[in-house]
Each structure stands twice: as C-alpha cells, then as structure tokens.
C-alpha cells in the first residue's frame, strides 16, 4: 500500500475514534497508546511503518470500544 493511502486510512480511523469520544462516550484515555506514538495523519514526513503502527493501534482501540458497547436490538 502506498504511503498516501496509509495516511488517508489513518485520517479516517482517527475521525471515527474522535466521533466515538465526542458522541458515543468512549473514554478519551483509550487513545493514550495512540497519542504516545506521536504520529498523526498530518505527519507526512513520518515513515509508512509509523503510519501503519498508528492505524493498527486505532483499529485495536475502536475494536475494543465496540466489544465493550452493548448493541441495541435490531428490529425486523
């Protein structure tokens, strides 16, 4: 995958995480591992590996939030 594509995915996942914090009551402290990386989508000078690691952390953080949030019943 190209670096530009990784940065786009990174930005999208960060938007999802921010939405969960602002609208779905995800604790902001869940993002501590991500913030410790020091990599943001604006860090275009960072390596592909850095963005890949940030994406991995964001996916894990979002996944953990979904696992801990009960899903409402689906009406037929």
mmCIF file of the C-alpha atoms, coordinates in Angstrom:
data_MODEL
# 
_entry.id   MODEL 
# 
loop_
_atom_site.group_PDB 
_atom_site.id 
_atom_site.type_symbol 
_atom_site.label_atom_id 
_atom_site.label_alt_id 
_atom_site.label_comp_id 
_atom_site.label_asym_id 
_atom_site.label_entity_id 
_atom_site.label_seq_id 
_atom_site.pdbx_PDB_ins_code 
_atom_site.Cartn_x 
_atom_site.Cartn_y 
_atom_site.Cartn_z 
_atom_site.occupancy 
_atom_site.B_iso_or_equiv 
_atom_site.pdbx_formal_charge 
_atom_site.auth_seq_id 
_atom_site.auth_comp_id 
_atom_site.auth_asym_id 
_atom_site.auth_atom_id 
_atom_site.pdbx_PDB_model_num 
ATOM 1  C CA . UNK A 1 1  ? 0.000   0.000  0.000  1.00 0.00 ? 1  UNK A CA 1 
ATOM 2  C CA . UNK A 1 2  ? 1.247   3.468  -0.788 1.00 0.00 ? 2  UNK A CA 1 
ATOM 3  C CA . UNK A 1 3  ? 2.106   5.947  1.928  1.00 0.00 ? 3  UNK A CA 1 
ATOM 4  C CA . UNK A 1 4  ? -0.591  8.346  0.723  1.00 0.00 ? 4  UNK A CA 1 
ATOM 5  C CA . UNK A 1 5  ? -3.209  5.591  1.093  1.00 0.00 ? 5  UNK A CA 1 
ATOM 6  C CA . UNK A 1 6  ? -1.988  4.750  4.601  1.00 0.00 ? 6  UNK A CA 1 
ATOM 7  C CA . UNK A 1 7  ? -2.253  8.410  5.600  1.00 0.00 ? 7  UNK A CA 1 
ATOM 8  C CA . UNK A 1 8  ? -5.819  8.547  4.245  1.00 0.00 ? 8  UNK A CA 1 
ATOM 9  C CA . UNK A 1 9  ? -6.807  5.453  6.222  1.00 0.00 ? 9  UNK A CA 1 
ATOM 10 C CA . UNK A 1 10 ? -5.061  6.869  9.285  1.00 0.00 ? 10 UNK A CA 1 
ATOM 11 C CA . UNK A 1 11 ? -7.079  10.100 8.983  1.00 0.00 ? 11 UNK A CA 1 
ATOM 12 C CA . UNK A 1 12 ? -10.358 8.214  8.541  1.00 0.00 ? 12 UNK A CA 1 
ATOM 13 C CA . UNK A 1 13 ? -9.777  5.985  11.564 1.00 0.00 ? 13 UNK A CA 1 
ATOM 14 C CA . UNK A 1 14 ? -8.823  8.987  13.673 1.00 0.00 ? 14 UNK A CA 1 
ATOM 15 C CA . UNK A 1 15 ? -12.116 10.639 12.682 1.00 0.00 ? 15 UNK A CA 1 
ATOM 16 C CA . UNK A 1 16 ? -14.001 7.508  13.770 1.00 0.00 ? 16 UNK A CA 1 
ATOM 17 C CA . UNK A 1 17 ? -12.191 7.464  17.120 1.00 0.00 ? 17 UNK A CA 1 
ATOM 18 C CA . UNK A 1 18 ? -12.886 11.170 17.670 1.00 0.00 ? 18 UNK A CA 1 
ATOM 19 C CA . UNK A 1 19 ? -16.552 10.601 16.833 1.00 0.00 ? 19 UNK A CA 1 
ATOM 20 C CA . UNK A 1 20 ? -16.722 7.803  19.405 1.00 0.00 ? 20 UNK A CA 1 
ATOM 21 C CA . UNK A 1 21 ? -15.185 10.069 22.045 1.00 0.00 ? 21 UNK A CA 1 
ATOM 22 C CA . UNK A 1 22 ? -17.447 13.023 21.279 1.00 0.00 ? 22 UNK A CA 1 
ATOM 23 C CA . UNK A 1 23 ? -20.737 11.242 20.555 1.00 0.00 ? 23 UNK A CA 1 
ATOM 24 C CA . UNK A 1 24 ? -20.625 7.722  21.956 1.00 0.00 ? 24 UNK A CA 1 
ATOM 25 C CA . UNK A 1 25 ? -18.956 8.283  25.326 1.00 0.00 ? 25 UNK A CA 1 
ATOM 26 C CA . UNK A 1 26 ? -15.726 6.451  24.571 1.00 0.00 ? 26 UNK A CA 1 
ATOM 27 C CA . UNK A 1 27 ? -13.231 7.492  27.270 1.00 0.00 ? 27 UNK A CA 1 
ATOM 28 C CA . UNK A 1 28 ? -10.524 9.738  25.808 1.00 0.00 ? 28 UNK A CA 1 
ATOM 29 C CA . UNK A 1 29 ? -7.941  7.841  27.869 1.00 0.00 ? 29 UNK A CA 1 
ATOM 30 C CA . UNK A 1 30 ? -8.375  4.921  25.461 1.00 0.00 ? 30 UNK A CA 1 
ATOM 31 C CA . UNK A 1 31 ? -6.400  6.969  22.959 1.00 0.00 ? 31 UNK A CA 1 
ATOM 32 C CA . UNK A 1 32 ? -3.317  7.187  25.209 1.00 0.00 ? 32 UNK A CA 1 
ATOM 33 C CA . UNK A 1 33 ? -1.443  4.442  23.333 1.00 0.00 ? 33 UNK A CA 1 
ATOM 34 C CA . UNK A 1 34 ? -2.160  6.178  20.028 1.00 0.00 ? 34 UNK A CA 1 
ATOM 35 C CA . UNK A 1 35 ? -1.039  9.580  21.330 1.00 0.00 ? 35 UNK A CA 1 
ATOM 36 C CA . UNK A 1 36 ? 2.139   8.032  22.765 1.00 0.00 ? 36 UNK A CA 1 
ATOM 37 C CA . UNK A 1 37 ? 3.175   7.092  19.219 1.00 0.00 ? 37 UNK A CA 1 
ATOM 38 C CA . UNK A 1 38 ? 3.482   10.754 18.277 1.00 0.00 ? 38 UNK A CA 1 
ATOM 39 C CA . UNK A 1 39 ? 2.172   10.124 14.764 1.00 0.00 ? 39 UNK A CA 1 
ATOM 40 C CA . UNK A 1 40 ? -0.796  11.944 13.249 1.00 0.00 ? 40 UNK A CA 1 
ATOM 41 C CA . UNK A 1 41 ? -2.192  11.976 9.719  1.00 0.00 ? 41 UNK A CA 1 
ATOM 42 C CA . UNK A 1 42 ? -0.592  15.401 9.335  1.00 0.00 ? 42 UNK A CA 1 
ATOM 43 C CA . UNK A 1 43 ? 2.828   13.866 9.912  1.00 0.00 ? 43 UNK A CA 1 
ATOM 44 C CA . UNK A 1 44 ? 3.536   13.239 6.250  1.00 0.00 ? 44 UNK A CA 1 
ATOM 45 C CA . UNK A 1 45 ? 7.268   13.152 6.996  1.00 0.00 ? 45 UNK A CA 1 
ATOM 46 C CA . UNK A 1 46 ? 6.767   10.067 9.188  1.00 0.00 ? 46 UNK A CA 1 
ATOM 47 C CA . UNK A 1 47 ? 7.509   6.672  7.668  1.00 0.00 ? 47 UNK A CA 1 
ATOM 48 C CA . UNK A 1 48 ? 4.991   4.247  6.215  1.00 0.00 ? 48 UNK A CA 1 
ATOM 49 C CA . UNK A 1 49 ? 5.743   1.958  9.151  1.00 0.00 ? 49 UNK A CA 1 
ATOM 50 C CA . UNK A 1 50 ? 4.889   4.730  11.630 1.00 0.00 ? 50 UNK A CA 1 
ATOM 51 C CA . UNK A 1 51 ? 1.510   5.301  9.970  1.00 0.00 ? 51 UNK A CA 1 
ATOM 52 C CA . UNK A 1 52 ? 0.897   1.559  9.782  1.00 0.00 ? 52 UNK A CA 1 
ATOM 53 C CA . UNK A 1 53 ? 1.531   1.243  13.530 1.00 0.00 ? 53 UNK A CA 1 
ATOM 54 C CA . UNK A 1 54 ? -0.814  4.170  14.238 1.00 0.00 ? 54 UNK A CA 1 
ATOM 55 C CA . UNK A 1 55 ? -3.503  2.528  12.097 1.00 0.00 ? 55 UNK A CA 1 
ATOM 56 C CA . UNK A 1 56 ? -3.061  -0.748 13.965 1.00 0.00 ? 56 UNK A CA 1 
ATOM 57 C CA . UNK A 1 57 ? -3.427  0.992  17.344 1.00 0.00 ? 57 UNK A CA 1 
ATOM 58 C CA . UNK A 1 58 ? -6.508  2.909  16.169 1.00 0.00 ? 58 UNK A CA 1 
ATOM 59 C CA . UNK A 1 59 ? -8.156  -0.263 14.868 1.00 0.00 ? 59 UNK A CA 1 
ATOM 60 C CA . UNK A 1 60 ? -7.474  -2.052 18.151 1.00 0.00 ? 60 UNK A CA 1 
ATOM 61 C CA . UNK A 1 61 ? -8.840  0.898  20.159 1.00 0.00 ? 61 UNK A CA 1 
ATOM 62 C CA . UNK A 1 62 ? -12.026 1.111  18.071 1.00 0.00 ? 62 UNK A CA 1 
ATOM 63 C CA . UNK A 1 63 ? -12.483 -2.653 18.191 1.00 0.00 ? 63 UNK A CA 1 
ATOM 64 C CA . UNK A 1 64 ? -12.162 -2.704 21.989 1.00 0.00 ? 64 UNK A CA 1 
ATOM 65 C CA . UNK A 1 65 ? -14.789 0.036  22.249 1.00 0.00 ? 65 UNK A CA 1 
ATOM 66 C CA . UNK A 1 66 ? -17.204 -1.913 20.047 1.00 0.00 ? 66 UNK A CA 1 
ATOM 67 C CA . UNK A 1 67 ? -16.632 -5.087 22.072 1.00 0.00 ? 67 UNK A CA 1 
ATOM 68 C CA . UNK A 1 68 ? -17.483 -3.278 25.323 1.00 0.00 ? 68 UNK A CA 1 
ATOM 69 C CA . UNK A 1 69 ? -20.527 -1.428 23.986 1.00 0.00 ? 69 UNK A CA 1 
ATOM 70 C CA . UNK A 1 70 ? -23.771 -3.397 24.011 1.00 0.00 ? 70 UNK A CA 1 
ATOM 71 C CA . UNK A 1 71 ? -25.507 -3.407 20.660 1.00 0.00 ? 71 UNK A CA 1 
ATOM 72 C CA . UNK A 1 72 ? -29.165 -2.359 20.574 1.00 0.00 ? 72 UNK A CA 1 
ATOM 73 C CA . UNK A 1 73 ? -31.584 -4.996 19.310 1.00 0.00 ? 73 UNK A CA 1 
ATOM 74 C CA . UNK A 1 74 ? -32.289 -4.929 15.592 1.00 0.00 ? 74 UNK A CA 1 
ATOM 75 C CA . UNK A 1 75 ? -35.948 -4.664 14.668 1.00 0.00 ? 75 UNK A CA 1 
ATOM 76 C CA . UNK A 1 76 ? -37.155 -6.793 11.749 1.00 0.00 ? 76 UNK A CA 1 
# 
